Amino acid sequence: MRERAGERAARYLETTSRSLRMLKKKKSDAPVPSSRLDHMLELARGYTQDAKHYLDKRKPVTALACIAYAEGLLDALKFLELAEF
């Protein structure tokens, strides 16, 4: 069966939104100011909202690109051990 961009974007939107709700910032020895971490989280939230907007406007490829950016930012925070889900 062939997967559609809209279906994939909707699934990613759901899982990324859940991750954002569950996210907990971690204390770290890394020299990352809290303001930078907060900015990255705001970007992830913004890209998630953009994905929802584009999905609602029936632009699934753009929605998929937006949610992929959001997911990438969250993955980076997790890999740097600055956040957990």
TORPA-4810 file (N, C-alpha, C, O; in nm, 3 decimals):
<nodes>
NODE_1_0.084_-0.117_0.000_0.000_0.000_0.000_0.089_0.124_0.000_0.193_0.128_0.065_M
NODE_2_0.047_0.222_-0.072_0.124_0.345_-0.086_0.085_0.445_0.023_-0.034_0.470_0.048_R
NODE_3_0.184_0.501_0.087_0.158_0.599_0.192_0.149_0.738_0.131_0.220_0.771_0.036_E
NODE_4_0.060_0.818_0.185_0.042_0.954_0.136_0.107_1.052_0.232_0.116_1.028_0.352_R
NODE_5_0.152_1.165_0.175_0.220_1.267_0.256_0.130_1.318_0.368_0.176_1.340_0.479_A
NODE_6_0.003_1.337_0.339_-0.090_1.387_0.440_-0.106_1.291_0.556_-0.112_1.334_0.672_G
NODE_7_-0.112_1.162_0.528_-0.123_1.061_0.634_0.002_1.059_0.721_-0.006_1.054_0.843_E
NODE_8_0.116_1.063_0.655_0.242_1.062_0.730_0.255_1.190_0.813_0.295_1.184_0.929_R
NODE_9_0.223_1.305_0.755_0.231_1.431_0.828_0.139_1.428_0.949_0.176_1.475_1.057_A
NODE_10_0.019_1.374_0.933_-0.077_1.367_1.045_-0.022_1.279_1.157_-0.036_1.313_1.275_A
NODE_11_0.040_1.166_1.123_0.099_1.078_1.226_0.214_1.148_1.296_0.224_1.145_1.419_R
NODE_12_0.303_1.212_1.219_0.415_1.283_1.279_0.367_1.399_1.366_0.423_1.425_1.473_Y
NODE_13_0.264_1.467_1.321_0.208_1.577_1.398_0.157_1.527_1.533_0.179_1.591_1.636_L
NODE_14_0.090_1.413_1.533_0.039_1.356_1.657_0.152_1.317_1.752_0.148_1.351_1.871_E
NODE_15_0.253_1.247_1.701_0.361_1.201_1.789_0.448_1.317_1.837_0.493_1.318_1.952_T
NODE_16_0.473_1.415_1.751_0.554_1.529_1.790_0.480_1.615_1.892_0.541_1.665_1.987_T
NODE_17_0.351_1.634_1.873_0.271_1.709_1.970_0.272_1.640_2.106_0.283_1.706_2.209_S
NODE_18_0.262_1.508_2.105_0.268_1.432_2.231_0.404_1.450_2.298_0.412_1.468_2.419_R
NODE_19_0.511_1.443_2.219_0.646_1.462_2.275_0.660_1.601_2.337_0.719_1.615_2.445_S
NODE_20_0.607_1.703_2.272_0.615_1.839_2.327_0.539_1.850_2.459_0.582_1.920_2.550_L
NODE_21_0.425_1.780_2.468_0.348_1.784_2.594_0.422_1.712_2.707_0.415_1.754_2.822_R
NODE_22_0.492_1.605_2.674_0.560_1.524_2.775_0.702_1.574_2.806_0.762_1.530_2.904_M
NODE_23_0.754_1.664_2.727_0.892_1.708_2.737_0.926_1.765_2.875_0.851_1.843_2.933_L
NODE_24_1.041_1.724_2.923_1.095_1.779_3.047_1.238_1.823_3.019_1.318_1.747_2.966_K
NODE_25_1.268_1.947_3.055_1.406_1.995_3.040_1.492_1.926_3.145_1.449_1.905_3.258_K
NODE_26_1.614_1.891_3.106_1.706_1.827_3.198_1.814_1.927_3.239_1.854_2.013_3.162_K
NODE_27_1.860_1.912_3.361_1.976_1.990_3.403_2.098_1.926_3.338_2.110_1.803_3.333_K
NODE_28_2.186_2.010_3.290_2.301_1.959_3.217_2.425_2.038_3.253_2.418_2.154_3.293_S
NODE_29_2.539_1.973_3.238_2.667_2.040_3.258_2.709_2.113_3.131_2.808_2.186_3.130_D
NODE_30_2.634_2.092_3.024_2.666_2.156_2.896_2.646_2.307_2.908_2.552_2.353_2.972_A
NODE_31_2.736_2.384_2.846_2.725_2.530_2.855_2.620_2.587_2.760_2.651_2.666_2.671_P
NODE_32_2.495_2.546_2.782_2.385_2.594_2.698_2.295_2.681_2.786_2.233_2.631_2.880_V
NODE_33_2.286_2.809_2.755_2.199_2.895_2.835_2.053_2.850_2.825_2.009_2.804_2.720_P
NODE_34_1.980_2.863_2.932_1.839_2.826_2.936_1.760_2.899_2.828_1.665_2.843_2.772_S
NODE_35_1.798_3.022_2.798_1.726_3.099_2.697_1.740_3.035_2.558_1.648_3.042_2.477_S
NODE_36_1.853_2.973_2.531_1.873_2.906_2.402_1.786_2.781_2.393_1.726_2.753_2.289_R
NODE_37_1.780_2.707_2.503_1.696_2.589_2.508_1.550_2.628_2.489_1.477_2.563_2.413_L
NODE_38_1.506_2.732_2.557_1.368_2.780_2.544_1.339_2.824_2.400_1.230_2.800_2.349_D
NODE_39_1.437_2.887_2.337_1.419_2.931_2.198_1.400_2.811_2.105_1.314_2.812_2.018_H
NODE_40_1.481_2.708_2.125_1.468_2.587_2.042_1.332_2.521_2.062_1.272_2.470_1.967_M
NODE_41_1.283_2.521_2.186_1.151_2.464_2.213_1.041_2.546_2.146_0.945_2.490_2.093_L
NODE_42_1.055_2.677_2.148_0.958_2.763_2.080_0.959_2.739_1.929_0.854_2.737_1.865_E
NODE_43_1.078_2.721_1.873_1.087_2.689_1.730_1.016_2.557_1.699_0.942_2.548_1.602_L
NODE_44_1.039_2.456_1.782_0.975_2.326_1.762_0.823_2.340_1.771_0.750_2.283_1.690_A
NODE_45_0.776_2.416_1.869_0.631_2.439_1.881_0.577_2.514_1.759_0.470_2.483_1.708_R
NODE_46_0.652_2.613_1.713_0.611_2.690_1.596_0.603_2.605_1.471_0.506_2.615_1.395_G
NODE_47_0.705_2.522_1.448_0.702_2.433_1.331_0.586_2.334_1.342_0.526_2.298_1.240_Y
NODE_48_0.554_2.291_1.463_0.441_2.199_1.483_0.310_2.269_1.447_0.224_2.210_1.381_T
NODE_49_0.294_2.393_1.491_0.174_2.470_1.456_0.168_2.495_1.305_0.061_2.488_1.245_Q
NODE_50_0.283_2.525_1.246_0.286_2.544_1.101_0.242_2.417_1.028_0.167_2.424_0.930_D
NODE_51_0.287_2.302_1.076_0.249_2.176_1.014_0.098_2.156_1.020_0.037_2.114_0.922_A
NODE_52_0.039_2.184_1.134_-0.107_2.173_1.148_-0.177_2.267_1.049_-0.273_2.229_0.982_K
NODE_53_-0.128_2.390_1.042_-0.186_2.489_0.951_-0.183_2.438_0.806_-0.284_2.441_0.736_H
NODE_54_-0.067_2.391_0.762_-0.053_2.346_0.624_-0.133_2.217_0.598_-0.183_2.196_0.487_Y
NODE_55_-0.144_2.132_0.699_-0.225_2.013_0.682_-0.372_2.052_0.665_-0.443_1.997_0.581_L
NODE_56_-0.418_2.148_0.746_-0.555_2.198_0.734_-0.579_2.264_0.599_-0.691_2.259_0.546_D
NODE_57_-0.476_2.327_0.541_-0.488_2.394_0.411_-0.464_2.299_0.294_-0.456_2.341_0.179_K
NODE_58_-0.454_2.170_0.326_-0.434_2.066_0.224_-0.304_2.084_0.146_-0.299_2.070_0.024_R
NODE_59_-0.201_2.115_0.222_-0.066_2.123_0.165_0.021_2.023_0.243_0.106_2.063_0.322_K
NODE_60_-0.001_1.894_0.220_0.064_1.792_0.302_0.215_1.785_0.291_0.282_1.752_0.388_P
NODE_61_0.270_1.815_0.176_0.416_1.809_0.162_0.481_1.918_0.246_0.582_1.894_0.313_V
NODE_62_0.424_2.039_0.244_0.476_2.148_0.327_0.458_2.114_0.475_0.546_2.141_0.556_T
NODE_63_0.344_2.054_0.510_0.319_2.013_0.649_0.423_1.910_0.693_0.474_1.917_0.805_A
NODE_64_0.454_1.817_0.605_0.553_1.714_0.637_0.691_1.775_0.660_0.763_1.734_0.750_L
NODE_65_0.727_1.873_0.578_0.856_1.941_0.596_0.860_2.013_0.731_0.961_2.007_0.801_A
NODE_66_0.753_2.080_0.766_0.748_2.155_0.893_0.760_2.061_1.013_0.837_2.087_1.105_C
NODE_67_0.683_1.952_1.011_0.687_1.863_1.126_0.820_1.789_1.135_0.864_1.753_1.243_I
NODE_68_0.884_1.768_1.020_1.016_1.706_1.022_1.119_1.799_1.088_1.206_1.752_1.161_A
NODE_69_1.109_1.930_1.063_1.197_2.026_1.131_1.174_2.020_1.281_1.270_2.015_1.359_Y
NODE_70_1.048_2.021_1.323_1.016_2.018_1.466_1.072_1.891_1.530_1.133_1.897_1.637_A
NODE_71_1.051_1.779_1.465_1.100_1.652_1.517_1.253_1.650_1.525_1.309_1.597_1.621_E
NODE_72_1.318_1.709_1.427_1.464_1.716_1.428_1.517_1.798_1.545_1.616_1.761_1.608_G
NODE_73_1.451_1.910_1.572_1.493_1.992_1.687_1.477_1.915_1.817_1.565_1.919_1.903_L
NODE_74_1.365_1.845_1.833_1.343_1.768_1.955_1.444_1.654_1.967_1.494_1.626_2.076_L
NODE_75_1.474_1.589_1.856_1.575_1.484_1.857_1.711_1.539_1.900_1.782_1.477_1.979_D
NODE_76_1.747_1.655_1.848_1.875_1.716_1.885_1.881_1.743_2.035_1.983_1.716_2.098_A
NODE_77_1.774_1.796_2.091_1.771_1.823_2.235_1.785_1.694_2.314_1.853_1.690_2.417_L
NODE_78_1.721_1.589_2.266_1.730_1.459_2.333_1.872_1.403_2.322_1.927_1.356_2.422_K
NODE_79_1.932_1.408_2.204_2.066_1.354_2.186_2.170_1.432_2.267_2.268_1.374_2.314_F
NODE_80_2.148_1.561_2.284_2.238_1.644_2.365_2.210_1.631_2.514_2.276_1.694_2.597_L
NODE_81_2.111_1.549_2.547_2.070_1.525_2.685_2.024_1.652_2.756_2.050_1.672_2.875_E
NODE_82_1.956_1.738_2.679_1.901_1.861_2.734_1.752_1.848_2.762_1.692_1.932_2.829_L
NODE_83_1.691_1.741_2.710_1.548_1.718_2.731_1.521_1.568_2.728_1.596_1.489_2.671_A
NODE_84_1.409_1.532_2.793_1.364_1.394_2.787_1.213_1.394_2.767_1.145_1.491_2.798_E
NODE_85_1.164_1.283_2.713_1.021_1.274_2.680_0.958_1.159_2.753_0.838_1.134_2.738_F
</nodes>
